[in-house]
């Protein structure tokens, strides 16, 4: 049955006013039903996400596997928009290795699976290329994609806050070999035909196995009626892609955001994973809708109607696709600040897209400024949060304990009458006793501790801030066990010594902060790359040439450090008081004192960890 022609009003004020009155009356009449229906839809989508939580599904043993990637954050996208995230392995080809949050499950999957010869990316969006370089480094396989996709792997776009929140920001640069997709992707085990499948975005490619009639469609299909696309969508290209698909027989269609649709009886029907539906019929229905919408919009433009009226006529409340998709479409529009919307669908169909206005012009015009503001603030808040990580805090505390413990032991050797726990007054005592030999030994020990343990903690922070793959602390310590790290470690140790000598000469505190901050820059250069000391100093100095910019950012970061650290100590004092009173009331005063000491020690470790992390952030933010 052909789709009905839209009912356009006459292009006159009275007719348009009457049209809008009826449109909104229908909307408010259907609103309770649409909201009630969405409760059940979201519940079903939540069940689907939980049932496939990081689940690996084998469809053909040794040939075809799916790996679902789920996180607590991705549940929001699943419940509101129905999107799940799937990576495919077909023979020895990994297709769309998924977003950043799926990195750990991807590692476990690839380490247990068969050999991989190719990493294929269908297009440049973050949930498809986020793990491409990681998967390539893990398997040694080259990354295949179109020119625009490979460019995005090397230099990904800066995402808006909503997309960064859901998917994570891919990082620039890769040492992986890159291979452009031609007409065919061939490995030792499989030969896949490559389709140019634009529409969803420029440079989209799909893979097709003629033998099994499997189409790995990426995001070139998405849904039979998909009406809230991104800004890059091109209806003309999408229609051309669908016609290209009709030229081949498709028994199984695999996307990256939900179900596998198939008529192949050899593939099992799996709840929430495989549906027994004919992909050819689905492609035909989508093409029919796209052609209908294109013709309808052309008629509205011919009549000279406002684009808001044309959009409303494409989505009349009497049609299923309008009320069925309304909640997801408008949620996408609001959540993304207009980055995804029905208006982009209309714009993609228009012959003059530049004339199609934004539905919420002011709302969208504020998006870039608000996104930039949130991005800057969110990055700082995120770094404060990273400093709370137990590995970082405990590593710092172990370094402090090793430093002060050794100094206390030296003080006992210099003056046996001093108690062991007198580390804070040990340095003056050692100097008073004239034991410069002990002080030199202790200083060398400090350099070793803060080069290896301190450097390892700093490297872990740098990897986390740069959103790179994390590594065990011992591996980071081994990376930092290099003579070059002795220099920033000596600077940090000198700061600690000046602080310990400050009770005798308070003026010694003056150089502590600038020396500490400079040491942080040198640490940043040496822990992010395997550089010599000379190369590290050149890298650090190259980033601080613009003194005004560095000073401005430094002041802002120190202000945020003071604010966050003040809040942490206020919270620590509150928790200490509550814990001590409770344990004292139940007759455990010693436990109360121990708990209070642990809380305050953690706050101290956080202070040093936070200052380190902000200095690394400053180093990375200044660029090469």
N, C-alpha and C positions, 0 to 999 in steps of 0.2 A: 504494500500500500504506500503510495507516494505521500510525503510529508505535506501537511496543509499549508497554503500560502498565508503569511502573516496578515493580520488585519491592521493596515496602516490608517491612521486618522487623516482627514483632510488637513492640508497645510494652512490652517488659519487658527487664530488664537482661541476662539470659542471651542472648536473641535479638539484642539490639543488640551485645553483645560478639562473638558469632559473626559478625554482619554485618561489623563492622570488621575482624575477622581475615581474612575472605575478601576484603574490599575491598583491604587492604594487600598481601595475597599476590598478587592480580592486578596491583596497581601495580608491585611489584618484579619480577614476571615480565615485564611489558611495558616496564619502564624502559629496558633496553638498546635495544629496538626504537625507542622514542620518541626517544631521544637520537641514535641512528644516523640515523633518518629526518630529524631536524632538521638534521643536517649538510648533507644534500642540499637540504632546503627553503631553508636560509639561503644556500647557494651559488646556488640558482636566483634567490632574491630579490636577491642581490648582483649577479648578471648582469643582471637586469631593471633595477636602479638604474643600473648603468653604461651599459647600452644606451640608456637614456632620460635620461642625465645632462644636465640643463638643456636638454632637446631640445624644439623647437617642432614640433608635428605639425599639418598641415593636413588636415582630414577633408573639408571642402567649401570649395573655394577662395572666399575673400572672404566666407564665411558662418560657418564653424565651425572654430576652432583650439583646440588644447590647448598649454599651456606647462608643461612639467615643471620643478620646482624641486628642486634637489639640492645638498647640501653634505656635507662629510666627517662632520659631526655627525649629519646625517639618515640616514646609512648605517646607524647603529645601530638606529634605528627600523625601517628597511627590512629589515635582516637578521633581527632578532628578532621583529618584529610584522607584517612584510609591508606596512607603510604607506609609500606614496610620496605626493608632494604635487604637485597639479595645479591650475592655474588655467585657466578656460575663457573664450574669447571667442566669443559667439554674436551674429552681426550686429554691432551697435554696443553690446552689453552685455558687460561684464566680470563674470564670476561667480566669487566667492570668490577674491580676489586673492592669497591665500597668506600664509605666515608671513614673519617679518622677514628670515630668512636668504636669502629669494629676492628681496630688493629690487632688487639690481643687475640680475639677469636680467630682472625685470619691467620695469625702466626701459628696457632695450634693446629689449624686445619691444614695449612701448607706443610708443616713439619711432619704431619702424619700421612699426608697424601702421596700420590705418585709424582713422578718428575714432571716439571712444567717447562715448556719450551717457549711460551709466548704469553705476554700480558696484553690483552686487547682492551682498549677503552673505546666505547661507542661515541662519547662526546665529552665536552669540557666541563660539565658541572661537577661541583665539589663532591657529591655523593658517588660519583663514578671514578674520579681521578684521585680522590683523597689518599688512597693507599697504593697508588700505582708504583711510585718510586720505592716504597717500602717492600711491596711484593717482588719487584724486580731485584732489589738488593738481597732479599731473602732467598730467591730461587736462582738468580743469575740469568733470568730470561729477559730479553729486550721488551720494551714497551712499544706496542703498535697502536697507531691512531692516525687520524687525519692531521693535516698541518696545523689547523687551529687548536685541535685537542692536544697535540704534542707541545705547542707553544704554551698552552694553559698548564701543562704539567711542569714546565720549566719556570713559568712566571704566572701563577694563578691570579685571578682577579681578587681584589679586596672585597670581601662579602659584607653585606649589610648585617647588623646585629642579629636579626631573627635567624638568618641562615647560618651565621657563625654559631649561634646558640644551639641549633638543631644538629648541624653537621660537623662543625669545626672548620677552621680556616686552613686549607692546604698551604704548605710552606714552599717558597720558591727554591729553585735549584735542585738538580739531581745529577748524579754521576752515572745514571743508568743509560745503556744504549737505547737510542730512539730509532724506530723504524716507521716510515710512512706507509700507510695502507694504500695498496693499489686496487686491482680488480680481484685479487685473491690473497688469502692468508693461508700459507701452506707450511705445515710442520711434518715431522716424520710420521705422525699418526693420523693426521686429518688434513683435508683440503676444504677450506671454507670460502664461499663466494662472498664478496664484499659489495653491499648496496650503498650507494649514496642516498641517505635518507633524511634530508633536511626537513625543516618544518618546526620541530620542537626548538631547534637552535641551528645556527650555521655550523657546518662541519660535522654534522651527525652522520654516523655510519652504522650499518647493521651487518650481521654475519648470517649466512645461510648455508646449511648443509644439504645439497641436493639429494644425497643418498637417503638420509632419514627424514628429509623435508622439515628440518627444524630451523626456525627463524629466531635468532637472538636480536630482538627488536630494540633493546635499550629503552629509550623514552620516545621512540617514534610512533608508538600506538597509545599507551597510557590508559585510555578508556574509549568505549564506543562514542560517548559524548563527553568530551573534556572541554570545559568552558572557562577555566581560570588559569590561562597560561602565563608565562613570564613575558618580559618585554621583547625577547628575541624571536618570538614565534612568527612564522610566515605561513599563512594559510595556503598560498599558491604552492610553496614548496611541499607542504604537508599533503596536499591533494596529489601532487606529482609522485610523492613517495608511496602513497596508498595505491595509486595506479601501477606503480612499479611492482608492488607486492602482488597485485592481482595477476601479474604475468607469470607467476610461479605458483606451484601447489604447496600450501603450507599445512602440514599436519600438526605441528606443534609450534606455538608462539611463546617465547620466553621474554619477559621484561625484567626490570630491576626493582619493581615496587609492589609486588604482590603475587598473583597467581600465575601458574603455567596453564595455558589453554591448549587442549589437545584432543584429537580424534584417534590418536595412535593407540591401539589396544594393548601394545606391549608396555606402555607406561601405566603404572598403577594410579588409580584415583585416590588422592590423599587429602583428607580434610584440611582446609586452609592453605593448601599448597597446589594441588593439581585439580583442575576442573575439566569435565568432559564437555567441552564446547568447541564448535568448529571455528578455527581462526579465520578461514576464508570468508565465512558469513559475517563475522565480526568486522573484518576489514571492509567488506562491502557496505555494511550499515554505517560505519564511520565515514566512508567516502560519500555516501548518500547524504548524510547530515552536513558534511562540510560543503558539498556542492549546493545544497538547499540554502544554507546560511549565506554563502557567497552571493547567490542570486537574490536572496531576500534583501541583503544589505545594499546591493546595487540598485534594487527597486526603490528602497528608502532614500538613497542618495539622489536618484533620478527625480523623485518627488520634492527634493529640497528640504526634507524634514530634519529637525535637530537630531544630533547623534544620540542624545539621551533617549529620545523617543524611539529611534531605530533600535537601540539596544533593548529597550523594554519590549518592543514588538518581537525581537528575536527570542525573548524569554517571557512569553505570556504565561500567566499563572494556570491557565487551563491545560498547559502541556507538561508532561511528566518531567522532562529534563529541567524545567525551570524550578519547580518546587523540590524535586529530588536532589538537585545540585546546589540549591540556594545556600544552605548552611555552610557547606564546605567552601563554596566560592567566596562568600562574604567573609568567612573566617580567614581565608587566605589573604583577602584584600586588606583586612584590618591588621592581621598579625604581621604582614610584610610591609605595612604602610604603603599599599598600592603597588608593590613590586609584582604581585600576581593578582590578576583581576579579570572580570568579564570584559572590561573596557579594552584590554589588550587583545582579547579575542576579536572584538569588533574592529579594532585598529588593524589587525592582521588581515582582515577580509577586505578592507577598504582600498579603493584604487588611489585614494589621496590620504594616506595614514596621517600625514602631518596636520590635517585639519580636524582629526578626532580629538576632542578635548578630554582631559582627565575628569572622571566623574566627581572626584573630590579634589579639586584643583589645589586649594590651600593646604589640604591635608597632605597631598603628595609633594607639594613644593617645599614643605618643611622636612620631608623625609631625609634628604641628604644631610642637612645641617644637624638634625637630631641624631642621625646614624653616626656621624663623625664624632659628635659629643659623647654619645654612649660608648662608642668604640674606645675613645681615649680613656674615659672613666672606667670602663669595664676592664681594660687591660691592666690598669693599676690595681683595681680591686682583686682581679685574678692573681696578680703577683703577690699581693698581701696574703691571699689564701694559700698559695703554694708554699709560703714561708712557714705555714702551720704544719706541713707534712711531718709526721713523726720521724721519718728517716733523717730529714734535714735537721730538725731540732735536736734529736738525740745525738746525731753526729757532731753538731756544734758543742753540745754539752760534754760529750766524751773528749773533744779537743780541749775544752776549758778545764775539765777534771785532770787530764793528762798534763796540762801545762802547770796548773796550780799545785797538783800533787807532787810533781818533780821539784817545784820551787820550795814547797814545804819541806821536802826531804833534804834539799840543799841547806835550808835554814837550820834544820836540826844538826846537820854536820858542822855548820858554822858556829852555832850556839846551841849546845845540847839542852839548855834550860827552856828553850822555846817549845810550846806544844806543836804537834804535827799540823793541826788545823789552823796554823797562823800564816797561811799563804799570803794573805793580803798585806801583811807587814813583813813578809819574808825578804823581799828585794832590798828594802833599806837595811834589814838585819845583815844580809850577806855583804852589802857594801860596807856597813859599819865594821864588820869583822875583817874587811880587806880581802875577802875571798873572791877576787876577780876571776880566778880559775874556775870556781864553781859557777859563777855567773855566765862565763863563756860557754861552759858545757850545757847549762840550762838553756841558753839562747840557741845553741845548735840543735838541741832537742826540740825546742819550740818550732824552729824552722822546718824540721822534719815533719812534725805533727801537722802544721798548718799548710805544708806543701802537699802532703799525701791525703790525710783525712779532710782537712779544710778544703783542699783543691777538689777532692772527690765530691764533697757536698756541693761546692760551687758549680762543678760541672753538671751535676744532676739538676740543679736549679736552671742552669743555662739551657739544657735540653728541654726541660718542662716549659720554660718561658718561650722558647722558640718552637714549641709544639713538635719537637722531634721525638723519635722513638726513645723511650726511657731505657735505662740499663741498670743492672744491679750496682749497689754501692761499691762492692769490691772491684768490679770492672772499671768504674770511674776512678777509684784510688790507683789502680794499675796505670791508667791513662796519665794520671798526674804524677806518677813516680818518675819524674824527669828533672834533671838539674835546673832547667829553665824556671821551674816553679819555686826554686829557692829564693829568687829575688822578691816577688810579691809576698811570699811567706815571711821573709826577713822584715819587710815593711810592716806587715800585720803584727809580727812579734814585737817590733819596736814600739808599736802603738800600745800593746799590752804592757810592756815594761814601763813606758811613760805613765800609764794609768796607775800602775802599782807604786811608782815613785812619787806620784802626785801628792800624797799626804805630807811629804817632806818639802816638796817644791811645787805648789799649785800651778806655777807658770808652765810646767811641763805639759799641761793639758792642751795648750794652745795649738801645737802642731798636730795633735792626734787626729782631728777630723779630716783635714786636707790630706794627710799622709794615708789615712784609711781609705778615703775615696779614690785617691790615685792608685793605691794597691788594688782596689776593686776593678779599675779599668785594665790593669795589666793582667789580673786574674782572668778577666773576661776574654782577653785576646788568647791567653794560653790554654784555657780549658775548653774553648769552643773548637780550636784547631790544634793540630800537632805542629807547633811552630817552635823555632829556636827562640832564645831570649831576645836576640836582636830583632828578629821578625816580629815577635810579640810586642816589643816596645814601639816599633814602627807602626804596627797596626793600631795600638792604643793611641799613639800620638796623632795619627791621621784622623782619628775621630774626635779629637778635642781641639782642632785648629780653630774652629769658630767659637771662641771663648764665650761670647755673649749668649749664643744659643745653648751651649753646654751649661752655663751658669743658670740660665732661666729654667731649663728642665731640671737641673739639680736642685734648685730651690723648691720647685713644685713637688718633686719627689720626696725631699726631706720634710716638707710640710705634711704630706700624706703619711710619711713614716711617723712623724710625731703624733698625728691624730690617731692612726691605727694602733700604735704602741701604747698611747695613753688609754685607749679603750680596752686593750688587752690587759693592762695592769689594773684598771678599774674592775674588770670582770674577774681577774685573778684574785684581787683583794676580797671581792664579794664572795667568791667561791671558797676562799680560804677561811673567811670568818664563819660562813655557814657550816662548812665541813668540820672545822675545829669545835664549834659550839655543839654540833650534833654528836660527834664522837666523844666529847667531854661529858655531855649529858648522859650518854649510855655507859659511862665508866671506862672509856678508852682514850685517855688524854695523850698517851704516847703515840697512838695511831693518828690522832688529830694533828699532832706536831709533825709526824712523818708526811701526812697528806698535804699539810700546808707547805712543807718544804718542797715536795714534789711539784705542787702547782706553781709556786714561785720560781722554781728552777726551770720549769717548762716556759714560763713567761720570759725568763732571762734568755733561754735558748732561742725563743722566737724573736726577741729583739735583735740579736746578732744575725740570725737567719734572714730576717726581714731586711736589714740594712744591706746584707750581701745580695739578696735577690733584687732589690731596687737598683743597686749599682750595676748588676748584670743587665737589667732591663734598660738602663740608660745607655750602656755600652752597645747593646744590640739595636736600640732605636735610632742611634746616630748614623747607622749604615756604614759601609766601607768607605 
